[in-house]
Amino acid sequence: MRWVYAIAIEGDRFLMVFNKKRGGWEMPGGHVEQGEGAETAAKREFREETGQEFEPVVRVVQDDGAVFAGRVRYTGKHGEMRFELFEQLPEQLAFPEWEYREQIAWARTALSLQ
């Protein structure tokens, strides 16, 4: 596993972080460090980027990475990036829109079944 990202769902909304380097909104995530499991990496990246805790519920493996769907637990701390909750994808995205749509739909469905 080389990369992970986390989709935190709260009601109908999902959490995204604003990446200044890429100039747009994206899901929290990043590279899996050597000796680190995918779930641990997803939690770490989420905490580093948002300051909040991520509670993974389900995951899907894709190529050399994993996408986790779960819930956010607010800590009141600040992370490396600004985060917001959205009902719909914002206009200013770090990556093409199609990369998010299917994953958000999957996460909403998977969590609603839990």
C-alpha positions in Angstrom: 0.0 0.0 0.0 1.6 3.3 -1.1 -1.2 5.9 -0.4 -4.4 6.4 1.5 -7.1 8.9 1.8 -10.1 9.4 4.2 -13.6 10.4 3.5 -15.3 11.6 6.6 -19.1 11.8 6.4 -21.3 13.8 8.7 -24.9 13.5 7.8 -25.1 14.5 4.1 -21.8 16.4 4.3 -18.3 15.3 3.7 -15.0 16.8 4.9 -12.4 18.2 2.6 -9.1 20.1 3.2 -7.8 23.0 1.2 -4.3 22.2 -0.1 -2.5 25.6 -0.8 0.3 23.9 -2.7 -2.2 22.4 -5.2 -4.6 25.4 -5.0 -7.8 23.4 -4.3 -9.9 21.2 -2.1 -9.1 17.5 -1.6 -9.7 14.6 0.8 -7.2 14.3 3.6 -4.6 11.6 2.8 -1.1 10.9 1.7 1.6 8.3 1.6 1.9 5.3 3.8 5.2 5.4 5.7 7.5 2.4 5.9 6.2 -0.1 8.5 2.9 1.6 8.8 -0.5 0.0 8.0 -3.0 1.6 5.8 -5.6 2.4 8.5 -2.9 3.9 10.8 -1.7 6.0 7.8 -5.2 7.2 7.1 -5.7 8.2 10.7 -2.3 9.9 10.9 -2.8 11.9 7.7 -6.2 13.0 8.7 -5.0 14.2 12.1 -1.9 16.0 10.6 -4.0 17.8 8.0 -7.1 18.6 10.0 -6.2 18.4 13.7 -9.2 16.1 14.1 -9.5 12.4 14.7 -10.7 10.0 12.0 -12.7 6.9 12.9 -12.6 4.5 9.8 -15.6 2.3 9.3 -15.0 0.7 5.9 -12.3 0.7 3.2 -11.8 -0.2 -0.4 -8.5 -1.0 -1.9 -7.6 0.6 -5.3 -4.4 -0.3 -7.2 -1.6 0.5 -4.7 -3.8 2.5 -2.2 -6.8 2.5 0.0 -9.8 4.8 0.5 -11.4 4.8 3.9 -14.9 6.0 4.8 -15.6 7.0 8.4 -16.6 9.6 10.9 -14.8 12.6 12.3 -14.3 13.2 16.0 -13.7 16.8 16.7 -10.8 17.7 19.0 -10.8 21.5 18.7 -7.2 21.4 17.5 -5.8 22.8 14.2 -4.0 20.9 11.5 -1.8 21.8 8.6 -4.7 22.7 6.4 -8.1 24.4 6.6 -11.0 22.0 6.5 -14.7 22.4 5.8 -17.8 20.2 5.4 -19.6 20.2 2.0 -22.8 18.8 0.7 -21.6 19.2 -2.9 -18.2 19.4 -4.4 -16.7 22.9 -4.3 -15.6 24.5 -7.6 -11.9 24.8 -6.7 -10.7 21.2 -6.5 -7.1 20.0 -6.3 -7.8 17.1 -8.7 -10.4 16.4 -11.4 -14.0 16.2 -10.2 -14.5 12.6 -11.4 -11.9 11.5 -8.9 -14.2 12.5 -6.1 -17.8 11.8 -7.2 -17.7 8.0 -7.2 -15.7 7.8 -3.9 -18.1 10.2 -2.1 -21.1 8.2 -3.3 -19.5 5.0 -2.2 -18.6 6.4 1.2 -22.2 7.8 1.8 -23.7 4.4 0.8 -21.3 2.3 2.8 -21.7 4.3 6.0 -25.5 4.4 5.7 -25.4 0.5 5.7 -23.4 0.4 9.0 
